[in-house]
């Protein structure tokens, strides 16, 4: 693999993770609001 290929794979994986985290955060906010009736002030996802 060339340096460019490795960098492209890394960027693709990073973007995929970012999208997954966005979906997870939104799901967490909706679930919290349904459970408590209050909007979430913050979320934490690794």
PyMOL Python script that loads the backbone (N, CA, C, O; Angstrom):
from pymol import cmd

cmd.read_pdbstr("""\
ATOM      1  N   UNK A   1       0.836  -1.189   0.000  1.00  0.00           N
ATOM      2  CA  UNK A   1       0.000   0.000   0.000  1.00  0.00           C
ATOM      3  C   UNK A   1       0.877   1.247   0.000  1.00  0.00           C
ATOM      4  O   UNK A   1       1.928   1.304   0.637  1.00  0.00           O
ATOM      5  N   UNK A   2       0.414   2.209  -0.717  1.00  0.00           N
ATOM      6  CA  UNK A   2       1.160   3.457  -0.748  1.00  0.00           C
ATOM      7  C   UNK A   2       0.674   4.350   0.390  1.00  0.00           C
ATOM      8  O   UNK A   2      -0.350   4.092   1.023  1.00  0.00           O
ATOM      9  N   UNK A   3       1.429   5.381   0.620  1.00  0.00           N
ATOM     10  CA  UNK A   3       1.091   6.331   1.677  1.00  0.00           C
ATOM     11  C   UNK A   3      -0.274   6.977   1.399  1.00  0.00           C
ATOM     12  O   UNK A   3      -1.054   7.204   2.323  1.00  0.00           O
ATOM     13  N   UNK A   4      -0.556   7.267   0.139  1.00  0.00           N
ATOM     14  CA  UNK A   4      -1.823   7.891  -0.237  1.00  0.00           C
ATOM     15  C   UNK A   4      -3.006   6.959   0.023  1.00  0.00           C
ATOM     16  O   UNK A   4      -4.058   7.400   0.485  1.00  0.00           O
ATOM     17  N   UNK A   5      -2.833   5.682  -0.272  1.00  0.00           N
ATOM     18  CA  UNK A   5      -3.896   4.707  -0.035  1.00  0.00           C
ATOM     19  C   UNK A   5      -4.188   4.570   1.458  1.00  0.00           C
ATOM     20  O   UNK A   5      -5.345   4.507   1.875  1.00  0.00           O
ATOM     21  N   UNK A   6      -3.142   4.527   2.238  1.00  0.00           N
ATOM     22  CA  UNK A   6      -3.316   4.407   3.690  1.00  0.00           C
ATOM     23  C   UNK A   6      -4.032   5.641   4.227  1.00  0.00           C
ATOM     24  O   UNK A   6      -4.946   5.529   5.044  1.00  0.00           O
ATOM     25  N   UNK A   7      -3.617   6.807   3.770  1.00  0.00           N
ATOM     26  CA  UNK A   7      -4.237   8.050   4.218  1.00  0.00           C
ATOM     27  C   UNK A   7      -5.707   8.110   3.803  1.00  0.00           C
ATOM     28  O   UNK A   7      -6.548   8.563   4.580  1.00  0.00           O
ATOM     29  N   UNK A   8      -6.024   7.662   2.598  1.00  0.00           N
ATOM     30  CA  UNK A   8      -7.409   7.649   2.128  1.00  0.00           C
ATOM     31  C   UNK A   8      -8.259   6.704   2.981  1.00  0.00           C
ATOM     32  O   UNK A   8      -9.387   7.041   3.339  1.00  0.00           O
ATOM     33  N   UNK A   9      -7.727   5.532   3.307  1.00  0.00           N
ATOM     34  CA  UNK A   9      -8.463   4.576   4.153  1.00  0.00           C
ATOM     35  C   UNK A   9      -8.683   5.142   5.542  1.00  0.00           C
ATOM     36  O   UNK A   9      -9.759   4.981   6.119  1.00  0.00           O
ATOM     37  N   UNK A  10      -7.675   5.801   6.079  1.00  0.00           N
ATOM     38  CA  UNK A  10      -7.773   6.397   7.411  1.00  0.00           C
ATOM     39  C   UNK A  10      -8.848   7.482   7.426  1.00  0.00           C
ATOM     40  O   UNK A  10      -9.670   7.533   8.340  1.00  0.00           O
ATOM     41  N   UNK A  11      -8.840   8.342   6.419  1.00  0.00           N
ATOM     42  CA  UNK A  11      -9.834   9.416   6.347  1.00  0.00           C
ATOM     43  C   UNK A  11     -11.236   8.856   6.190  1.00  0.00           C
ATOM     44  O   UNK A  11     -12.182   9.375   6.783  1.00  0.00           O
ATOM     45  N   UNK A  12     -11.381   7.797   5.395  1.00  0.00           N
ATOM     46  CA  UNK A  12     -12.689   7.175   5.202  1.00  0.00           C
ATOM     47  C   UNK A  12     -13.200   6.575   6.523  1.00  0.00           C
ATOM     48  O   UNK A  12     -14.378   6.709   6.855  1.00  0.00           O
ATOM     49  N   UNK A  13     -12.326   5.930   7.252  1.00  0.00           N
ATOM     50  CA  UNK A  13     -12.713   5.336   8.529  1.00  0.00           C
ATOM     51  C   UNK A  13     -13.090   6.425   9.533  1.00  0.00           C
ATOM     52  O   UNK A  13     -14.044   6.272  10.296  1.00  0.00           O
ATOM     53  N   UNK A  14     -12.348   7.504   9.527  1.00  0.00           N
ATOM     54  CA  UNK A  14     -12.621   8.610  10.444  1.00  0.00           C
ATOM     55  C   UNK A  14     -13.977   9.246  10.134  1.00  0.00           C
ATOM     56  O   UNK A  14     -14.728   9.578  11.051  1.00  0.00           O
ATOM     57  N   UNK A  15     -14.292   9.415   8.862  1.00  0.00           N
ATOM     58  CA  UNK A  15     -15.578   9.983   8.450  1.00  0.00           C
ATOM     59  C   UNK A  15     -16.724   9.050   8.824  1.00  0.00           C
ATOM     60  O   UNK A  15     -17.772   9.505   9.283  1.00  0.00           O
ATOM     61  N   UNK A  16     -16.529   7.747   8.630  1.00  0.00           N
ATOM     62  CA  UNK A  16     -17.554   6.771   8.993  1.00  0.00           C
ATOM     63  C   UNK A  16     -17.820   6.814  10.494  1.00  0.00           C
ATOM     64  O   UNK A  16     -18.973   6.757  10.921  1.00  0.00           O
ATOM     65  N   UNK A  17     -16.772   6.912  11.290  1.00  0.00           N
ATOM     66  CA  UNK A  17     -16.922   6.988  12.741  1.00  0.00           C
ATOM     67  C   UNK A  17     -17.671   8.260  13.131  1.00  0.00           C
ATOM     68  O   UNK A  17     -18.533   8.230  14.009  1.00  0.00           O
ATOM     69  N   UNK A  18     -17.341   9.383  12.477  1.00  0.00           N
ATOM     70  CA  UNK A  18     -18.003  10.649  12.781  1.00  0.00           C
ATOM     71  C   UNK A  18     -19.505  10.541  12.523  1.00  0.00           C
ATOM     72  O   UNK A  18     -20.313  11.026  13.315  1.00  0.00           O
ATOM     73  N   UNK A  19     -19.872   9.904  11.414  1.00  0.00           N
ATOM     74  CA  UNK A  19     -21.284   9.732  11.083  1.00  0.00           C
ATOM     75  C   UNK A  19     -21.986   8.838  12.099  1.00  0.00           C
ATOM     76  O   UNK A  19     -23.116   9.120  12.498  1.00  0.00           O
ATOM     77  N   UNK A  20     -21.331   7.776  12.514  1.00  0.00           N
ATOM     78  CA  UNK A  20     -21.908   6.870  13.517  1.00  0.00           C
ATOM     79  C   UNK A  20     -22.109   7.589  14.845  1.00  0.00           C
ATOM     80  O   UNK A  20     -23.130   7.405  15.508  1.00  0.00           O
ATOM     81  N   UNK A  21     -21.136   8.407  15.231  1.00  0.00           N
ATOM     82  CA  UNK A  21     -21.229   9.157  16.483  1.00  0.00           C
ATOM     83  C   UNK A  21     -22.378  10.154  16.412  1.00  0.00           C
ATOM     84  O   UNK A  21     -23.100  10.328  17.393  1.00  0.00           O
ATOM     85  N   UNK A  22     -22.560  10.806  15.277  1.00  0.00           N
ATOM     86  CA  UNK A  22     -23.677  11.739  15.116  1.00  0.00           C
ATOM     87  C   UNK A  22     -25.010  11.030  15.312  1.00  0.00           C
ATOM     88  O   UNK A  22     -25.888  11.526  16.017  1.00  0.00           O
ATOM     89  N   UNK A  23     -25.157   9.859  14.681  1.00  0.00           N
ATOM     90  CA  UNK A  23     -26.403   9.101  14.824  1.00  0.00           C
ATOM     91  C   UNK A  23     -26.616   8.665  16.273  1.00  0.00           C
ATOM     92  O   UNK A  23     -27.730   8.744  16.790  1.00  0.00           O
ATOM     93  N   UNK A  24     -25.560   8.210  16.920  1.00  0.00           N
ATOM     94  CA  UNK A  24     -25.655   7.773  18.310  1.00  0.00           C
ATOM     95  C   UNK A  24     -26.035   8.927  19.225  1.00  0.00           C
ATOM     96  O   UNK A  24     -26.888   8.766  20.098  1.00  0.00           O
ATOM     97  N   UNK A  25     -25.413  10.091  19.038  1.00  0.00           N
ATOM     98  CA  UNK A  25     -25.736  11.250  19.869  1.00  0.00           C
ATOM     99  C   UNK A  25     -27.204  11.641  19.716  1.00  0.00           C
ATOM    100  O   UNK A  25     -27.880  11.926  20.705  1.00  0.00           O
ATOM    101  N   UNK A  26     -27.693  11.654  18.487  1.00  0.00           N
ATOM    102  CA  UNK A  26     -29.094  12.017  18.252  1.00  0.00           C
ATOM    103  C   UNK A  26     -30.024  11.013  18.924  1.00  0.00           C
ATOM    104  O   UNK A  26     -31.015  11.396  19.546  1.00  0.00           O
ATOM    105  N   UNK A  27     -29.705   9.738  18.798  1.00  0.00           N
ATOM    106  CA  UNK A  27     -30.526   8.700  19.428  1.00  0.00           C
ATOM    107  C   UNK A  27     -30.511   8.859  20.953  1.00  0.00           C
ATOM    108  O   UNK A  27     -31.544   8.704  21.604  1.00  0.00           O
ATOM    109  N   UNK A  28     -29.359   9.162  21.511  1.00  0.00           N
ATOM    110  CA  UNK A  28     -29.246   9.354  22.956  1.00  0.00           C
ATOM    111  C   UNK A  28     -30.083  10.550  23.411  1.00  0.00           C
ATOM    112  O   UNK A  28     -30.768  10.475  24.432  1.00  0.00           O
ATOM    113  N   UNK A  29     -30.031  11.652  22.659  1.00  0.00           N
ATOM    114  CA  UNK A  29     -30.799  12.848  23.015  1.00  0.00           C
ATOM    115  C   UNK A  29     -32.300  12.564  23.001  1.00  0.00           C
ATOM    116  O   UNK A  29     -33.022  12.959  23.917  1.00  0.00           O
ATOM    117  N   UNK A  30     -32.764  11.878  21.961  1.00  0.00           N
ATOM    118  CA  UNK A  30     -34.195  11.566  21.844  1.00  0.00           C
ATOM    119  C   UNK A  30     -34.624  10.642  22.983  1.00  0.00           C
ATOM    120  O   UNK A  30     -35.665  10.860  23.603  1.00  0.00           O
ATOM    121  N   UNK A  31     -33.831   9.624  23.255  1.00  0.00           N
ATOM    122  CA  UNK A  31     -34.158   8.679  24.324  1.00  0.00           C
ATOM    123  C   UNK A  31     -34.203   9.384  25.680  1.00  0.00           C
ATOM    124  O   UNK A  31     -35.108   9.143  26.479  1.00  0.00           O
ATOM    125  N   UNK A  32     -33.223  10.254  25.937  1.00  0.00           N
ATOM    126  CA  UNK A  32     -33.186  10.987  27.209  1.00  0.00           C
ATOM    127  C   UNK A  32     -34.411  11.879  27.354  1.00  0.00           C
ATOM    128  O   UNK A  32     -35.020  11.944  28.422  1.00  0.00           O
ATOM    129  N   UNK A  33     -34.768  12.570  26.265  1.00  0.00           N
ATOM    130  CA  UNK A  33     -35.923  13.470  26.341  1.00  0.00           C
ATOM    131  C   UNK A  33     -37.221  12.698  26.563  1.00  0.00           C
ATOM    132  O   UNK A  33     -38.089  13.154  27.308  1.00  0.00           O
ATOM    133  N   UNK A  34     -37.366  11.533  25.925  1.00  0.00           N
ATOM    134  CA  UNK A  34     -38.557  10.713  26.137  1.00  0.00           C
ATOM    135  C   UNK A  34     -38.628  10.234  27.583  1.00  0.00           C
ATOM    136  O   UNK A  34     -39.704  10.201  28.180  1.00  0.00           O
ATOM    137  N   UNK A  35     -37.485   9.866  28.139  1.00  0.00           N
ATOM    138  CA  UNK A  35     -37.450   9.295  29.481  1.00  0.00           C
ATOM    139  C   UNK A  35     -37.684  10.344  30.555  1.00  0.00           C
ATOM    140  O   UNK A  35     -38.394  10.087  31.528  1.00  0.00           O
ATOM    141  N   UNK A  36     -37.082  11.548  30.387  1.00  0.00           N
ATOM    142  CA  UNK A  36     -37.127  12.555  31.441  1.00  0.00           C
ATOM    143  C   UNK A  36     -38.069  13.712  31.145  1.00  0.00           C
ATOM    144  O   UNK A  36     -38.513  14.403  32.062  1.00  0.00           O
ATOM    145  N   UNK A  37     -38.375  13.924  29.867  1.00  0.00           N
ATOM    146  CA  UNK A  37     -39.202  15.066  29.506  1.00  0.00           C
ATOM    147  C   UNK A  37     -38.411  16.355  29.369  1.00  0.00           C
ATOM    148  O   UNK A  37     -38.986  17.408  29.093  1.00  0.00           O
ATOM    149  N   UNK A  38     -37.106  16.286  29.556  1.00  0.00           N
ATOM    150  CA  UNK A  38     -36.232  17.461  29.443  1.00  0.00           C
ATOM    151  C   UNK A  38     -35.229  17.235  28.318  1.00  0.00           C
ATOM    152  O   UNK A  38     -34.786  16.107  28.105  1.00  0.00           O
ATOM    153  N   UNK A  39     -34.867  18.284  27.599  1.00  0.00           N
ATOM    154  CA  UNK A  39     -33.836  18.112  26.553  1.00  0.00           C
ATOM    155  C   UNK A  39     -32.468  17.876  27.182  1.00  0.00           C
ATOM    156  O   UNK A  39     -32.172  18.400  28.256  1.00  0.00           O
ATOM    157  N   UNK A  40     -31.652  17.099  26.518  1.00  0.00           N
ATOM    158  CA  UNK A  40     -30.300  16.817  27.003  1.00  0.00           C
ATOM    159  C   UNK A  40     -29.437  18.063  26.858  1.00  0.00           C
ATOM    160  O   UNK A  40     -29.434  18.701  25.805  1.00  0.00           O
ATOM    161  N   UNK A  41     -28.712  18.407  27.906  1.00  0.00           N
ATOM    162  CA  UNK A  41     -27.827  19.571  27.856  1.00  0.00           C
ATOM    163  C   UNK A  41     -26.509  19.226  27.174  1.00  0.00           C
ATOM    164  O   UNK A  41     -25.899  20.069  26.516  1.00  0.00           O
ATOM    165  N   UNK A  42     -26.078  17.980  27.337  1.00  0.00           N
ATOM    166  CA  UNK A  42     -24.837  17.534  26.707  1.00  0.00           C
ATOM    167  C   UNK A  42     -24.863  16.018  26.576  1.00  0.00           C
ATOM    168  O   UNK A  42     -25.623  15.328  27.255  1.00  0.00           O
ATOM    169  N   UNK A  43     -24.015  15.523  25.690  1.00  0.00           N
ATOM    170  CA  UNK A  43     -23.826  14.088  25.537  1.00  0.00           C
ATOM    171  C   UNK A  43     -22.330  13.821  25.457  1.00  0.00           C
ATOM    172  O   UNK A  43     -21.545  14.713  25.135  1.00  0.00           O
ATOM    173  N   UNK A  44     -21.949  12.600  25.749  1.00  0.00           N
ATOM    174  CA  UNK A  44     -20.540  12.233  25.681  1.00  0.00           C
ATOM    175  C   UNK A  44     -20.425  10.886  25.001  1.00  0.00           C
ATOM    176  O   UNK A  44     -20.966   9.889  25.480  1.00  0.00           O
ATOM    177  N   UNK A  45     -19.722  10.860  23.890  1.00  0.00           N
ATOM    178  CA  UNK A  45     -19.502   9.633  23.134  1.00  0.00           C
ATOM    179  C   UNK A  45     -18.026   9.552  22.798  1.00  0.00           C
ATOM    180  O   UNK A  45     -17.436  10.530  22.340  1.00  0.00           O
ATOM    181  N   UNK A  46     -17.432   8.401  23.020  1.00  0.00           N
ATOM    182  CA  UNK A  46     -16.002   8.250  22.673  1.00  0.00           C
ATOM    183  C   UNK A  46     -15.797   8.050  21.215  1.00  0.00           C
ATOM    184  O   UNK A  46     -14.661   7.908  20.765  1.00  0.00           O
TER     185      UNK A  46
END
""", "prot")
cmd.dss("prot")
cmd.show_as("cartoon", "prot")
cmd.util.cbc("prot")
cmd.orient("prot")
